[in-house]
Amino acid sequence: MSELTVVEPFGDGFVAALGPELMLFAGLLVLILLPNLGRGTFRIPGTQIRLPWLLGGNRFKLTSDPRLPSWIATITLTAAFLNILYIFSEGLDRVAIMTESGKEILLVNGFSRVFELIFFGALALASFSSMNRLAVKGSGSKLSEHELYNNRRQGDFYILMITCALGMSVVALAQDLFVLFIGLELASFSTYVLVAFLKESKAGVESGMKYFIVGSVASGVGLYGLSMLYLWAGSLQFSVLATHFATSGTTALPLIGIGFVLVGFGFKVSAAPFHFAAPDAYAGASSPVAGVLATASKAMGMLGLIRMLLIVAAPESSDGSAVWLICFGALAAVTMTWGNLAALGSQNPKRMLAYSSVAHAGYMLAAITAIGAWNWDAAVAGDAGTAAVAVLTALLFHLVVLVAFKLGAFLVLSVLESEGGASSLSSLGGLAKREPLLAVSMFIFMISLAGVPPMAGFLSKLLVIMAIVRVAVGDMGSEIAAGGAFDVGDFHWVWWLALLMVVNSAISMFYYLRVVVVMFFDQPEEGREGPLPSGWQVRTAILLCVLTTVFVGVAGNGLLELCEMAANSLNYDW
Amino acid sequence: MAGSENSVTVHSEWMEYAPLIILLPMMSFAVILFLGRVFNGHPFWKNTLKEGGLIALPVMAASLILSLLLISEFLKGHSAFDSLFETIPWVNTAVWNGGAATDSVSLGFGIYVDHITVMLLFVASFLCLLINTFSIGYMNTDPINDNRNHRFYAEFVLFCSGMLGMVLADSFLWLFIFWELMGLCSYLLIGFYYERPSAASAAKKAFLTTRIGDVFLVVGLVMLWDLFGSLNYAVVFDTYNIEQVAAHSAGTLQWALGLMFIGAVGKSAQFPLHVWLPDAMEGPTPVSALIHAATMVNAGLYLVARMFPFFGADALHGDLDDLAFIIASVGGITAVMAAAIAFVQMDLKKVLAYSTMSQLAYIFTGLGCAMYLANTLDWHHDKDAHYIVIVAFGAALFHLFNHAMAKGMLFMASGSVIHEVHHAHHHLHHHDDHGDDHGDDHDDHHDDHFDAQSMENMGGLASKMPITATAMLVGSASIMGLPLIGGFWSKEGIIANAWRVAQDDPRFFLPAACVLIGAAMTGFYMSRMWFMTFAGKPKNEVAAHVGPTNTWIKTPLFILTFVTLSSIILAGMGFTHWASDTSYSFLSERTLIEGIVYEMDHAFLNSDAFFFILTYIAIFLGAVVGPGLAMALYGGSLAEGETAKPWMRPVLRLSAWMNGRFYFDNSAFRDSTFAIALQNRLYIDEYYDKAMVNIVAGFSNKVAEADSEVIDGTIKSIESGSQSLSTFVRSMTTGSARDYILMVSVGTLVIFFLIWGMA
């Protein structure tokens, strides 16, 4: 682990430290300006002299291309993504952005960078595959070239994508709860609009409104909790909050505050019972946006929870187990079961995937619970560290690979969407005959979601379960490995969460494989014979997702090492 | 001899290419299969490439050349070099336990070369090339194979890569992986004529029977893994590791090796898992040669030979003699049983199949005895004991070599006979399309009841197929162990060692007696086969019209005849010594001439009176009694006007004389219950079928019931239960934002109370 460099805002090294974020910012400016360039002129007042100033008027052929915003957004996000990969390959510098008064605002380390990788990767794929997929007249219509090409709102869509990415990266870097909240709201507002982007369709508007209203309530509660924490500690710095919590954590004020903040993040990760708006939002939004909600947005919520629970309300500052342990155990159990049960009966594939993502949120909450479950006894502190790092590694790994197969599944649906399908399972009928490659891709995504080897989803789920069990078994682990007798009753109760995960995975097989059955064995619906609308961009994106899913499943070592490094870098900050 | 003792990592340029020996055939599998579909539509390419045969041929030649380079490299260094290049990582369980590398297991593929590898590598790559050559002459001229020969060649090269990979692998794990690859290919190849029910069921039988052995093999490997924590040769053969294991679990190790031996029994078709091999004759003849001579059956022997370091380890001294006895006894019993069944077979290829079983059983006996000696003698320190052990082990390996060469040749020769008889029949009965034996009258091949493989339809072919007859004569002589020819050198060694062990341990009288009786039986059934096929008058019109065979078929026969005859040279060069111990090398002790003289002296004028007499008893049984009986029953001179090649004339004349002088009526034996039982393969297949039907099928019916009622029932009720739960849960999602906010508030309160409660 390299030394921590401290940089003042806009001081030396600031640009170097925040390269990817500034890249996004530059891309945002280009995205706002470039599509508006035209033959606009400026008349000097009182004269007839017109000076060309290139903004507005008849736009140039290139700048009026409706695909331009998408290209800019895609290139910007991809560049930011690759930049982070490059940073990883070059060796990461840990940089803290501090004010003169010594307040830490942002912290660049492996942990935040891995999350940015998730955000930028998911958004880049979504914007790339939206290139030809953005419906003008609602999600129900077939697109003609003409309708697409005259769409002035293309630009807005991608601007929102980039602001969303910016907000998320602020959340990833923030070391101050207030900064984090600002980033969260920037990203959230972008997603609210993205969900409601198809304002011409009833479903789009309705789902966007619901998502916005429920999201606002959750944010409001979270903000209220924030203010309580400020009242208590006099600062929203993580470090300050953590020290305060260690001394007076169990008093009423911080507990209420933390509880309220958790509601805000709970909505973002769509944990039950805060998830209700999610299926509606996913179903109403265009599929790539829904994919972003299910992956990047969820990762952002998870990030918030991790920061909140592991740093602020750190388990080691409590006696025995963390204060939030039972609460999160219950939340995890309810969330995963609820999600899977609801998905079981869904006839709308997008709602089904939404519920499946609720279930996945439950798995991740179980992992977080496991970290809190460790007995943070100083005597076993060394082991505690490794066990917690194992859980965190598994969690990060799961979040990263989820982008490949969950977003991939949404992208397949987005192809169907452009012929007006994807709102009922039967519209997937006969996909294997119509588009064998798409059907096989979807098959791979489904079995990866279900956790079938050798797909990435299997590995990630296995890692999460094993890590939880490892925590639950605790220091009995070495005894068991040596062949000693053990009693399941001696395990920590988070063991049951792992068991519940396994049971839930079994249930989830049913609805994932039902999609496969429909694709491969049912006949196409009437009027849906023949190949789907073309679009190489979305197909390329799907192919990338498939390759990642399979490759990581077979050779996940590299990614796993990266996640371990990230988990360690958070551990280092504990 | 254990690789660990004197393993030197030698670096040379050819070793880098060693993986290509496996990879080239493996890659050409895909190429041939893919091109097959392409060139089937283009007659020019189809004929030029012989439907893939000429793609496979250079690949196998390249494999042979690379193998030879590797072998010469090895012989120059004449010591074991393992792990030729850095092991290619394959599975690393660090992934599975959260990145903790401490208790992780990594599996990788590497190449391990020692004397056993070298010998089998040569046998496999050399025979694969010859069989490939033969196949072009055999497969491509039969219209029934038209447009699907590419499938044959593709499966063939994959099979070869399986064998070569198995031989070169540096761990029991990869040995097993390639072993199974071969199993798969043998299934595909035996069932090549999948439209024939008999071929389909033979393929299934071969697959399932060997699978039974494989299950035990896997269990054995898991046990071995448990003992050593690795399956890598370098680890398991390490003297220190063996000592550690021997200290507390020598018994477990014996069980592990015993279970692995059952896998070898299945693969090498030994009693009681031998039933698949005669049925495997349903495949095309090159397949038979491949399975019987070059690859599959030798895999089992190779596995057992690989276990030798355990038996030879000082730490396990005297701990594994029971297993050695079992190995030798399974061999002895199979040797006699298979030879007896071969007495009554009329099908040319089935005689050879049983002969294969019998000869492999010799090798198992030889290995078992060598292992007993290694396990009980103090051979690491006593120079005489050392010599005895390596000669015993070397004799078994030498017999493997001799048998592979001779049996490969016999199968190809029999294929040549069958091919020509079949064509003769075809010409004779279809004069209309004379000269059009590539015609598309496929139905004809299915409908006629003429059996081109039955020796009752042959006879007197010595003059019509001189090269084939010669090859068959030399091959049979080698298998019988006629003095000076091929298998004689190794077979005498096996018999002598079995008796040597029997003097130490009376249990070994069983295998020792078996191999001695087996020698006489081999003499009989091999001669019977030759005389029935080649001597006497043609038994019917078809046999009278058989013509000579084509060059593709003749070439490998020609080469193998010389290899078999030159066995004396190999023996003289000290094959038995260097094949079993790396401290010897070719010609290290004596010059060639001295070596030959020494071997001769050792074989015929043994200073030990017991072995002197034993040698002559064995020679008498194998070379006089057996063939004599066969000549008396089946000998005879050729038809008028037909002349055989000069070197076959004395044999034919002698047989005619014997037949005239000593012919006796053997119908009493032929009609006896015993002979009928032999014809029915001692009813073993029937017993197995009955056991299957009554026990296995009965059990699986019960299981199926339990499955449909208990398991399916439970699943269905879970499913319907979850569906109704799902309906309930989804009904909570009302679609109204107000309700959602209500739920958020409820959730907030719950969080609140739970955190409070905890604090």
Interface residues (C-beta under 8 A of the other chain):
Chain A: M209 K210 I213 V214 V217 A218 V221 T250 L255 I256 I258 G259 F260 L262 V263 G266 F267 A272 P273 F274 F276 A277 P279 D280 S321 A322 V323 W324 L325 I326 C327 A330 L331 W338 L341 A342 A343 L344 G345 S346 T386 V389 A390 T393 A394 L459 L462 L463 M466 A467 R470 A481 I507 F510 G556 N557 L560 E561 E564
Chain B: N92 A94 V95 W96 N97 G98 G99 A100 D103 E719 S722 Q723 L725 S726 T727 V729 R730 M732 T733 G735 A737 D739 Y740 I741 M743 V744 V746 G747 T748 V750 I751 F752 L754 I755 W756 G757 M758 A759
